Amino acid sequence: MKEIPSFPVKITKIIEETPGIKTFEFDRDFEFLPGQFCMVWIPGVDEIPMGLSSKNSITVQKIGEATSALFNLKAGDLIGIKAPLGNGFSLKEGRTLAIAGGVGAAPLRPLALLGIADAFLLGARTKEDLVYAEELSELTDLHIATDDGTFGHHGFVTDLLSEVDPLSFDTICVCGPEIMMAGILRILESLGIAEKGQFSLVRYMKCGVGICGSCCLDDDGLRVCRDGPVFTGDKLLKSSEFAKYSRDASGRRIYGGSGGH
């Protein structure tokens, strides 16, 4: 197995996307495919997986000890980045639809930056929780939904599929809470196009390179870090774990959670 080193990078800019989500830009570019991820070393705290939101940035939601420590850093501070890791979205010729909920927009943002996303469905709880909305509106055909109706469609991002024709797309890339992704998958399955859907999963990862087995999926043991984090819909339909439970650091099942950091 080819070893991928962790490179020290200096934080050059911190952008507050929402009250609980920040983008950290750094002084080194990484070549990667949209959907691939990196391991982020936070000195003295932990090493955690994060989707790359551009060639030189990660977009982070504050949800635990490691991300809280990351939020305390400032421009000029050093972190470690090991990238690229995993398999990204498999992009086919033709039209591409991106569907994101909350910070799930992070690994999908590169599709818009590269001009690949023909349409983008973006959902969040409220207007102030929307990530990249202004930028995406300039890059793609953007459709927005908020749970409380403070911006765009009043409802869930799954409702927005009625505003586009899923059958007109060749690739459908999805990232967000698994209950949201499961709703998208049910719609694609009902249309007979589950295999067109590509879903980016989050699981607890210790090594990030397929050795420790902490992110294996039931029932077939696929490793999210090496075989994913992107899986097609037809594969997820066979999983007893998807959208039902994940595992914490000890391997204990956590129902209703993603299992990520």
N, C-alpha and C positions, 0 to 999 in steps of 0.2 A: 504494500500500500504506500502510495506516494505521500510523504509527510508534508503538510501545509503549515508553514511557520506562522507565528503570530507576530505581526509587525507593530511596533510602537508608532502611534500617530498622535499628532497634536490637534486638539479641538480648535477650530478657527472661528466657528460661528454657532450660536445656539438660537434657534427660532421657536418661539412659543406658538404652536399651532392651535392649541385649545388650552383651557385651564389645566388639563391633566396630561397633555401630550406635547412633547418637544422634539424638534429635529436637531441632531448634532452633526454638523459638517466638520470634516477633518482634512488634513493637508496631504492626503495620498489618495490616488484614484485606484480602484480595483476593477479589473475586467470581469464581468459576470453576465449571466443570463437573467432576465426578469424572473423573480420567484426564488432564486438562490439566496442563501442566507450567510451570515457570518457569526463567529463566536466573538463576543466582546469581553475583553478582560478589563475589569474595573479593579485597579490596584488595591490590594488589601481586603477585597470584599468577595468577589466571585467572578466566574466566567460564564456568560449566559448567551443563548442564541437570539439573534435579531435578524429580521429581514432587511436587506439593503434597499433603501428608498431611492438611492441614486448611486453613481459610481464612487461618491465620496461622502455618503451620509447614511445615518440610521434615524428612524423616527420611532420614539419610545413612549409608551404609556406607563405612568407611574403606578405600579401595582404591588410592589414588594420591596424587600430589603435592597436588592441589587439595583433595581431601577431608581429607588429613592436615593441611593448613593450617587448614581449617575446624574440625577437631577441636581445634586449639590455641587457638581463640577462646573467649571467656568472656562471661557476661552483661554487657551494657553496651557490647560491641563493635558496630561497624557493618558491615553487608554491603549489597549492592545486590540488589533483586529486580525482575525484569521479568516481569510476569504479567498475565493468563493467556495461554499460548501453545498452539498445536496444537488438535487435535480430541479431545475426551474420549470417554467411553463414550456410545453412543447408547442411551438407556434407553427401553424399550418398556413399555407397560402389562402388568401381570402379575407373575410371580415372577422374581426375580433371584438368580443364584448367583454368588458370588465365589470365585476360586481363586487362592491366592498361595503362592509359594515364597520364603522368606527375606525380604530387604528389598523384594521385590515386593509385599508387603502395603501399602507406603506409598501408592501411588496408588489402592488399593482401599479403604483405611480410610474415606475420605469417604462411600462407599456405606453403610457401617455407621453412621457418625455421622448420616447423613440418614435412617436407618431404611429404606433401600431394599434392603439385602441380606437376603433371606429366609434364606439359608444361606451359610456361609463355610467353605471348606476351606483350612486353614493348614498348611503344611509347613516343616520346618527340619531341619538336620542333627542337632541335639541339643535337649534341653529348654531349655538356657540361650540357644540361638540363636532361640527363638520370639519374634516381634515382636507386641506388642499383645494377647497371648493373654488376659490378664485382662480388659482393656477389651472385647474382641470377645465374650467369653463373656457379657457383660451386655447386648450390643446385638443379637445375632443367634444363630442356631442354628449353633454352632461345632463343627467336626470337626477334629481335630489328628492329624498324622502326623509322626514323627521318624525319621530314617534309622537311628539306633542304638536306637530303642525306649525311650528314657529318658522319653518322655511320649506318651500317645495311641497311635495305631496304629503298630506297628513296620514301617516301610516308607516308600514314597513317597506324596506327596500325590495322585498319579494313582490310587492304590489306593482313595482315599476316595470316588471316584465310584460305587463299589459300595454306599456307605452312603446315597446319595441317588439319586433318579431324574432323570438329566439331561433326560429327555423332559418332565418336569413343570415345567421352567423355560422362560421366554420369552427371557431374556437371560442369557448366561454370560460373565462378565468375568474375564480371566485376566492375571496378571503374575508373572514370575519368570524363572529361567534358561530360555533358549530350548529346551534339550533337554527340560525339563519341559513347556513350552508345546506343543512338538511332540507329546509323548505325549498331552496332553489333546486336541489337535486330531485325532490319529488315532482316538481313542475317539469324538469327536463325529462325525467323518466316517463311521465304521462304523455309527453310529446314523442317519446321513442328516441331521444337523443342524449341519453345519460352519458354516453362515451364522449360527447363533445365538451362536457363540463370538466374543468380541471380545478381541483380544490386544494388550497394551501392550508396544511394542518399545523397546529402548534401542540407540542408535547414537551414534557420535562426531558431535557437532554443533559447528560453529564459530560460526555466526550465530544459529541457532535460529528464524529467520524465513523460511526458504525461499530464500535468495539464493545461498549459497556452494555448495550441492550436495554437501556432505561426507557427508550422511546418506542419499543416494539408494539405493534398493533395486534390486537386479537382479531381474527383467529389464526392468521397465516404468518404472523411474526414479522411482517414488513417493518423495516426500520425507518422511522420518519426522517432521520437525519441523512441516511444514505440512499434509501429507496424513494424518499420524498424530498422535501416536505410537500411536493405537489403530487396528487393522485387523481386519476380519472374517476368519473362518477360511477362507471360500471364496476370498478374495483371496490369502491366504498360501499356499494350496495351489498357486497358480500361480507362486509365487516360487522361483527356483532358489537363493536366498540364505538364506531363513529356516531357522534351526536348523543351518545348515552352516558359514557364515562371516560375518564382518563386516569392517569396514575401520578401520584406524588413522588417525592424523592425516595421514599422507602418502598415504592412499588404498590402502595395501597390504592385501591380504586377510589376515585373522587367522582361522584355523580353530579352532573350539571356544570362541571368546570372544564377548562381547556387543558389544565396540567402544565401550562407554561409558567415562565417567571413573571 
